[in-house]
Amino acid sequence: MTVFANDIALKLNLKSFQTEAVLSLLNEGATIPFIARYRKDKTGALDEVQIQQIQDTAKFLTEFTERKTFIIKSITDGGKMTGEIQDKIDKAETLSALEDIYLPYKPKRRTKAQIAREQGLEPLAVLILEQKDIDITAEAEKYFNEHITSAEQALQGARDIISETINEDGEVRAKLRKLFMDEAMLVSKVVTGKEEAGNKYKDYFDFSEPIKKIPSHRVLAILRGFLEGFLKMSILPDEERALENIEKVYVRYYNNESAQQVKRAVKDAYRRLLQPSLEAEFRSQLKQEADEEAINVFAENLRQLLLSSPLGSKRILAIDPGYRTGCKVVVLDEKGELLETALIFIHEKNYKLPEAESTILNLIQKYNIQTFAIGDGTAGRETEQFVKKLNAGIPVFLVNEDGASVYSASETAREEFPDQDVTVRGAVSIGRRLMDPLAELVKIDPKSIGVGQYQHDVNQFRLKEKLDQTVVSCVNAVGVNLNTASKHLLSYVSGIGPSLAENIIRQRNEIGKFENRKQLLKVPRLGEKAYEQCAGFLRIKSGQNPLDESAVHPESYLLVEQMAQDINTNVSELIGNEKLVNAIDARKYISEKFGELTIRDILNELKKPGLDPRSELEQFEYADVYAIEDVKPGDILPGIVTNITRFGAFVDVGVKQDGLVHVSEIANRYISDPNEVLKLNDKVKVKVLEVDTARKRISLSIKQTQENKDKTSVRNTSSKKQGQASNNMHDALSLLKKKFGK
């Protein structure tokens, strides 16, 4: 791949030494997180996104070169290669240009033009293309034979040959491709008789938009409606403009019979061959671009979700709420280990409140519970009410439970809890998500986590590839505790994978726990290369070497020891002591092995070793609304951003149905992407614009909470506050009555 270093540098606006270094490191088996974190001096501090772009571009150029080689061989083997064709192939820069060159020589099924050639009509086609002023009927009659018995039949065969010639003309295809790109419209209409069944696609029953402007989510919505049989769709420019483009190349005269035959062939070539071919090409291109956009949005949302604030090691009482079947309760220790389970009934007709209250209070006392974690799905808010009324003085967190049911029925959950049913496993997952979202969410297929859109419609291979890259990036950005991490979390660490993760767990079980990073080299099949890639991302808390708890790579340990020695201290005293670290002269340690960027990274790590990049978790309270019927236009409510798309953000205001803040209602300035302003899990104030109870839709605004905050009353965030306000009003009225009478 290194042969493409210069081309990639030019394409990505990078320096050749950067692309050369990245490609060399990738060829040597280095991972993207490792290169970005520990080889900055070689790459000029390229980040993971840039390194991924280099890898993707190298992959494309490799495939492009392979295709070019195949085409050259195919044309050469067919005896059709010329210097002119070779020159065109050498200059081709896109796959479409390459395929246009190959099209006339590509093996194809028996076409109308091929049949006409077999009937001896090619000379007639050549004559017509010359567009001389001749008796066209008399010329056609010269080609009568056992298959051709009329002039029109001969002329039709000649036009078929001309049509195929036009279709395979690279210049024509390039002109029409540009026309499609600049002027084509995506048009959708409802399939007759499917109006009621396809009502969810009502916005696209009579729709059109230029393909150069249409956003990805509309493309995917229309394609879904088309594939489900509710919509008809087409991608077309103005036909007259398309025919004009072709005629400029092929029609020389307009006042003789030959030219009229060419014009008929032009129309046939466009309608029968070019238009369907280019429409399919642009439909595929639009789908690919929309896929990539949707996948990128999904990946960014997933990144933000995986890097959600962790609560950390606490004793947690987690509840998976339910109505008829009750609420499953589990107790987890600081490591997330299951200690006890219970079942309480607090909703609907089968509630047993005194018994439920006793159960929870006993568990709190028995295990010295520090936090409640409650799933935010069915009966979540009602369960939150029940817990808060206990007045236990313990923080209560509602936890997003998307995907918990998928985890609880998975092979992973069965391995972890073979003796527990799915409800217990779901409750454990809710509690562990609060402790460490990243460690728990990596066990679940990202598509089940609920932060994407159209994830089942996009290219599934590309989606998995992108989401896996995102998970790997997040896991390595945070770092992993070698002695507590699950097999699934370890498998995403740079250089490890599922097989080595299993071997690490097995080794950990045998030795009790790892005391230092060097012990990794005793793990079966974990060699020097894998050790190089993974060691810096694995943490050992309270181990033999204090550097093992940091992101300092073992290859730099001797350097750190020298630094400590030079300022008359030891490594243990140096770590975390910003004053001592600042006394180190970074320039003194720059060498061929350790450049300035690496030295700076080491010093920054020594100041705050093993610092978790995730922010601290903040408690949040919803307003006193529990169902969509409680929400009224004009209300201003607190909410949490749960999903971000290109057209807006979804916000949970505590009523089981997320509301939509359209991109135009997010900020008091123009923004094209909600990510410019919002992130997943952001706490926001929203104004309710519209409530459609029947369709379970809530329209919200963020910007209007600023515009109208003095004009609109804010819904109190706790019933306690409402009750206090009511009491105050009651007292005031009592005093007035006493003073003035009734």
N, C-alpha and C positions, 0 to 999 in steps of 0.2 A: 504493500500500500504506500510505502514511502515514495514511490515514483511519482505520486500525485501531489507531493508536498507543495510545490510551487503553484500548481493550478488551484489547490485548495486555499492557499494563502491569498491569492489574487481574488478568488470568489468571495472569501469571508473577510477580506480587508485585514488580514493578519500578516505577520512577518514569517518568512520562510523558515527561520530557525525554530519558530514556535510550532508550526505544523509538522516539521521534520521531527522534532522532539516528541510530540504527542504520538505520532504514528509509530515511531520507534518503540516507545514505551508500551503502546498497545500491542504491538507485535511481540514484545517480550512477555506479555501476559499480565501487564499492570491493569488495574481497574480504574475507572474514571474517578471515584472518590479518592483513591490513593494518589493518583497523579495530581489532582487539584489540591490536595492537602499537603503532600510531602515532596512534590517535585516542582515547586513554584520557580525555583531558580532555573531549571531546564526549560520550562514552558513560558517564562516571562509572566508568571502569575495568572495564567488563564483559569477561568472558573469552570465549574462542571458543565454549564450550558454551552460554553465555547468548545470545550473538549468533546461534548456529545455532538455538536455540529460538525466538527472535524471528522469524527468517526462516521457519521451519517453521510457526509459528502464523499468520503473515501469509498464507502460502500456503493453509493450511486455511481461513482466514476468507474469502479471495478466492474459493476454490472453493465454499464454503458459500453465499456471497452470490450467486454465479452460479447455483447450483442453485435457490436461493430465487426468484430473478428468473424463471427458466425455469418453475417451478411456478406462480407467480402468473400468468404469461402464458398457460400452458396451461389453467388453470382459468377464467381470464377469457375466453379465446377460446371455451371450451366453454359459456359463458353460465351458469356455476354459481357464480361468485364472489359472496360476500355479506360484509357487514361482520364477521360472526362468524368466517367462515373466514379473512379477512384478518387479524383480530386474533390468531387461533391461529398463523398463519404468522409474524407479527411477533414472537410470544413464543417461538417454537421456538428452542431453543439447541443441539440436536443433529441430526445427519443422520437418525437413526432417527425422532425426533419429527416432523421435516419430512416424511419419506417416509410416516409413518402418516397425516398429514393429507392427503397427496396420493393415497393408495391408492384411495379410493372414486372419484376423478375420473380416475385413470390409465387411458389406453387399454389394453384387455386383450383377450385372445383370447375367443372365444365360450364362456362358462362355462355350467354347469348352471343357475345363477340367471338368466342372461341368456335362456336358452331358455325357462325358466319364465315370465319376464316377457313374452316374446313370445307365450306361450300364454294370457296374460291372468290369471295367478295371483297377481299382486302384491296385489290387494285382499284375497285370502284370507290371504296372509302377514301383512298389516297387522292383519286381524281376529284371527288367532291370537295375535299379539304382545300384543294388548290383554288376552288371557287371561280373557275373560268366560266365565261358566258357560253354555255353549251346546252344542247338539247338533252336534258337529264334523263328523260324517259327513254330516248333512243339509246343512250349509253347503258342504261340499266338492262335493256333487252338483250344486250350482248352477253349477259351472264346467266341466261336461261339454261337450265339443265334439269335432270330428273328431280331435283329438290326445289329449284327455283322456277316457278311457272308464270310469274307475273312481275311487271316492273316494280310495283309497290312492294312485293315480297323482297326483291333484290335491294331496293332502296332502304327497306327496313333493316335488312342485314347489315348494309353499309353504315347506317346510323348507329346500330348497336356497336359496331367496331369503333366509330368516332366517339360515342358516349364513353366507352371504356378507356379510350385514349385520353379523353378530357379528365375522367375520374382519376387516372394515374399520373396526371401532369403535376409535378411538384410545385410549379409556379402557381397554378390555379388553386391547389389545395392551400398553399400558404396565404393567398389573397382571401380565400373564403374563411380560413381559420381566423384571420385578423378581423374580418367582417363580423363573424360570430362573436368574437371576443369584445368588439367595440359596440355592437348594435343588437345582438340577439336578445330576445325576451324569453323569460321562463313563464309559460302560460299554463294555468291549471283550471279545469272545469269539472264539475261534479258529473259522475256517471249517471245517466238517466235512470231514475227509479231507485237510486241509492241515497237520496237526500236525507231521509230520516235515519237510516242505519249509520250513515257517515256524518252525523250532525257535529261530531267533535272536530271535523275538518271544515266547518261552515265558512271560516275565514278564507278558505281557498276554493270555494265553489265557483267563483268567477274572478280569477286573480291573475295579474301579470306584473312583472318587474324585470328591469334589465339585469342580465346575469352578472354584469360587472359591479352591481350595487347590492344584490340580494344577500342578506346575512345568512350565515350558516344554519341557524336554527330553523329558518323558513325552508331552506332547501331540504333539510332532513325531515321536516314535518310533511312537506309535499311528497317527497319520495316515499314516506311511510304510507300516506294515503293512497298513492299510486300503486304500491305493492300490495296493499290490502284490498284493492279493487274499488275504492270509493272515488278516486280522482283519475281524470285523464290529464296527461301533461305533455308539453312539447317545448322544445328549445329551438327557436327559429328567428333569423333576421328577416327583414322585408325581402320577399322573393324577388321582386323586380331589381332590387339593389344587388342581390346575389347573381342574377342572370346577367346584369350589366357587367359585373366583374369578369364573368367568364367570356362574354361576347367580346370584350375588349382584347382578349387574348386570341380568340378563334374566329371571329367573324370579321372578314375584311371588307366585304361589300354587302349591300342590303337590297340590290335591285336585280339580282339574277337568281335562277332556280337553285343553283348549287349552294348559295349563301343561305337560302331559305331552308334547305336540307340541314345545313350545319346548325342553324338556329333551332330547328326541331331537335337535333341531337343534343344541343346544349341544355335545352329544357329537360329532356329525358335524363341526361347525365346528372343534372342537379337533383331532380325529384326522385329518381330511382336509385342513384348511387351516392352522390356527394352529400346531399342533405341528410339521409339516414345515417351515413357513416360519421359525419361531423356531429350530428345531434347525439349519437351514442358516445362519441369521444368527449363532447362537452358535458354530457350527463355524468359520465364517469369522472371527468375532471372536477366538476362541481361537487360530486359526491366525495371525492378524495379530499378536496380542500375543506369541505364542510366537516368531514370526518376528523381531519387534522385539527381544525378549530375546536370542535367539540371535545376531542381527546385532550387537547391542551388545557381547555377550561376544566375538564374533569381532573386532570393531573394537578393543576394548581390548587383546586379545591381539596384534593386528597392530601397534598403537601401541607396545606394549612391545617387540615383536620388531624393528620398524624403528628404535627408539631403543636397540637393543642396543649394548653397548660396542664401539667400533672399536679395532682394533690400531693403525691409522694407517699411515703410509708406511714400509714395510719391504720388503726383498727376500725374496720368499716362494717356497718350493718347495711347490707344491700337488699333491696326489695324489688322484685319483678311483679308489678301490679296486675291484678285481674279482677273481673267482676264475679261471674258465676263460679269459676274454679278456684277463687281465692288468690291471695298474694303470697308468693313464695319468698321466704326470708332466709338469707344466709349471713353468716358471720365470717369475716376474713381477718387474718392477722396482718401484721405489718408487711409480710412478704407475699400477701395475696393467697395464703394457704387457707383452705376451707376448714373451719372449726366446728360449725354446727348449722343445722337447717331447721326451719319451722314453716308452718303454714297458718296464715291468719285469714279470717273472713271479716271484711269491714265494709263491703258494698252490697247494694241491692237487698233482696229479701232474706238472704241466708247470712246476714252479718251477725257477728258475735263480738260486739265491741268490748265489753268488759274482759273477755278472755283474750282478745287481741292486744288490748292495752297492757294486760298483765304479762303476756308473752314478751312484748317488746321491752318493757321496763326491766324485766328480769334479765334479758339478754344484755341490756345496757350495763346493768350492775355487774353481771357475771364476768363480762369480758372487757369492762372499762371502755366501752365504745366511744370513739372520738368523732365519727362522722356518719351521716346517713347518705346512702346513694339510692335514688329512686329512678326507675326507668320512666322515660317521658312519654311512653305510648299509652295504650288503653288504660284508663283509670289512674294515670300517673298524677294528674293534678289533684284528684280526689284523695289519693293516698298521701300526697304531700300535706294536704289539709289535716288529715288524721294524725300524722306524725307531729306536725307543728302544735296541735292542740295538746300533745302530751307534756309540753313545756319542759322538755328534758334538757334544754340549754345546750344542745348539740347542733352544729351546722348541718343544714339539709341541702343536698345538691340534686337537682334533676339531671339525669344523664341521658344523652341521646342513645337510644337503644336500637337504632337501625342496624340490621345485620346480626343482632344477638341471637335471633331464632335460627339463622343460618349456621352460626357458630355452634349452637347447642346441639344441632343434629349432625354435625360434621365428624369426620374421623378423628380430627384433632381433639375435639371435646371428649369423644369416647375414650381416646388414649389417656387424657388427663383425669377423667372422672368415670371410669368404667362401671362403677356401682351406683351412679346417680342418674336420675332421669333428666329429660331435656329442660324441665322448668328450673331445676337446681342449677344446671350448667348455665342457663340464660342469666339467672340472678348473679352468679359468680362473675360472669363476663361484664355485667353492668358495674359491679363493685370494682373490678380490676381496671375497667376503663377510666374510672375516676382517679384511681391511683396513678396509672401510667397509660394514657391513651395509645401511645405508640406501641408499647409492648403487647397490648391486647388486640389492637386493630390489625396487626400484621398477620393474625391468624385467620382473618376473614377475607374472602374474595372481595377486592375493592369495589366491584360492581354492585355488591350488596350493601354498601355502606350508606348510600343515599345522597351522595354529593355530586352526581353527574346528571346529564340529560341526554336522552337518545343513546344511552350507552349500549343498548341492545341492537341498535341500527348501524353503528359504525363498524369499520373493519376490526374484527375481533382480535386478529393477530397483532395488529398495530396497537390496539388499545392495551392488550396485555403487556406488550413490550414497553410501552410508555409508562404504564402504571407500575410495572416492576422496577423500572429505572427510578421512578419517584420514590418508591418505598426504600430502595437501596440508598438513595441519596439522603433521605430523612434519617434512616437508622444510623448511618455512618456520621451524619452531622451531629447527632446527639451522643453517640457512643453507647456501648453495651456493657453491662456488668457481667463479667465472665462467669461469676459464681452463682448468679440467680437467673440469667436469661433463659428463656425457653428455647427449644430446638428451632422453632419457627423464626424467632427473633435472630438467633445466631446465624441462620441460613442466609440472611440478607447482609451480613457483615462482609466487607471487601475480602475477596479471596477464599471464602469458606464454602457456601452452598449447602444443600440439604445433607449430602453424605458426610461431609466433614463435621457438620453440626451434630449429627447423631454420634459420631465418634468422640466429639468433645464432651457431650452429655454423659456418655458411657465412661470416659476417663474421669470426669468429675465425680461420678457416683462411686468409682473405685477408690479415689484418693481423698474423698471428702470434700475438698475444695482446692482450687489453684492458689498457691502461695506467691507465685511470680509468673511473669509472662513466658519465661524460658521453658516452663513446663509444657507449654503448648507444643514444643518440638517433640515431645514424647507421645503426642496423640497420633495413633495410626494414620498413615497416609498424609499427615500434615507436614510437608517438607519446608525447606528454606524459603521457597518462593511464596507459598501460601502464608508462611509466618511473616514474611516481609510485608505482604499486602494487608494482613488482618491485625497484627499486633497493636498498632497505634490506635485502633478503634475499640479495643477491648480494655475494660477497666477492672482492676483488682483492688477493692477497697480494703484498707488495713492489711496490706500484704507486706512481704519482706522488703520490697523496694518502693519507696514513696512515689517514685516516678511512674510506677505501674498504675497508679490511680489517675494519671494525667493523660493528655493527648500527645505528650512527647514520645516520639518513636524510639524504640530500643536502639536503633542505629545512632542515636544522638546522646545516649546515656553518658558515654565517656566524655563527650564535650561538656555536658552539664556539670559533671564531676570536676572537670578542669576549671570551669567558671567559678564554682563554689570554692575550690582550693585557692584560686587566685585572689579572692577577696576574704580569705581566712575564715571560711565557714564550711559547713557541710550541706549536703543536698537537702536533708530534712529541715534544716533551719532556713534554707534558701526558698523552698517551695512555699508560696503564699505570702512571702514577705516582700511587699512591693518596694520598700525602701532599699533592701539589699539587692533586689533585681535591678533597680534603677542605677545602682552603683556599677553595674557591669558595662564595660565598653564594648559594644557590639562589634565595632570595626576590627577589634583585636582578633576575633575568632573567624573572620571570613577567610575561606580557603577554597581550594578547587572542589572539595567535597561538600562544604557548607557555604552557600552564598548568603548574601545579605538578607534576602527574603526569608530564608529558612531560619537564620539567627533571630530575626525579628519575631517570627512565629513562636520560636522556643521561649523567648523572653516573655512574650505576652501570655503564653500558657503557664509559665512559672508563676506569674502574678496571681492568676486565678485558675489553678489546676482543676481539670475535669468539670469546668463550669458548664452547666446545662444551658444550651442556647434558648430553651423555651421559657416563656414568661411565667410568672407566678399565677396560680389560679385565684380568681376573684369570685366571691359569692354573688348570686344574682336572684332577684325576686320578681316574679311576674305580677301583674295587676290582678285584682279580684274578678277575673273573667275566666270561665271554665269551658264554655261551649261557644260555637259560632253565633248562636242566638243572643249571647250576652254582649256581642260587639256591635257598636252603633257608629254610623258615620259621624265624624267630628271628634270622636274619642282620641285622646293621645295616650299611648301605651308604651311601656318598656318592652323591648324584644331582643332576640338574639338572631344574628344572621346565620342561617343554616345551609344556604346554597347560593352560589353566585353563577350567573350565566352572562352572556354578552348583552342580553336585553334587560337585565335587571337582577335584583337580589330577592331571595325568599327569606322572610323573617318570621320566627316563631314568637307569637305573643301569648302563648299558653292555652290555646283552644283546640289543639289537635290538628288544626288545619293551618299550614303556613300561609302567610299573606305575601303578595308580590309588590315590591317597590320597583316600578318601572325605572329604567335608567334615567329618564327625564325627570324623575321625582327624587333623585338621590341628592343632588347638590345644586346650589344656587349659581352654578356655572356649567358650561357645556362639558360633558364628559362622554367619551365614546365607549368606555369600558368601566363597569362598576368597580373593578379591582383598583382603579386609580384612587378610590376613596375608601372602599370597604374591604374587610378581610373576614373570613369565616370565623364565627364565634364572637364577632364584635357585638358589644352591647349598645343598642341604639334606642332612640325615642322615635316613634312613628305616629303619624296621624292617619286615622281610618278615613279613606275617601269613599269607599263603596263596599257594601256587603251583599253578595249574592248567595243567600242561604241554600237555595235549591241546587245550585251548581257547586256549592262549597268553595266559593272564591271570595277572597278579601283583597281589596286594592288599598295599598298604603302609600304614604309619602314620608320621606325623612326631611326633605328641605322645608316642607310646610310647618314642621314643628318649630322651626326658627322664625318663619315668617309670621306665624299666628300664635306664638306662645303666650302673648298677652291677651288674645281674644278667645282662646279655647281652654276650658278647664281640663286639668290633667287628672286622669283616673288614679286614685290613691293606690299605692302598691301593696298595701296590707289592710286586712279587715280591721286590725287593731287600730290603725290610724283613722279609718272611717268611723269606728265605734267611738273613739275619743272625740272626734269632731261632733258626732251626734250628741254625745253626752254634754259637751260644752254648750251646744245650741239649746239643749233641754234645760240646762242650768240657767242660761241667760233668759229663757222664756219664763221660767219659774220666778226669777227675781222681778221681771217686769209685771207679772201678774200680781205678785205680792204688793208691789208699789202702787200700781194703778187699778188693781182689781180686774175682773173679767171684762 
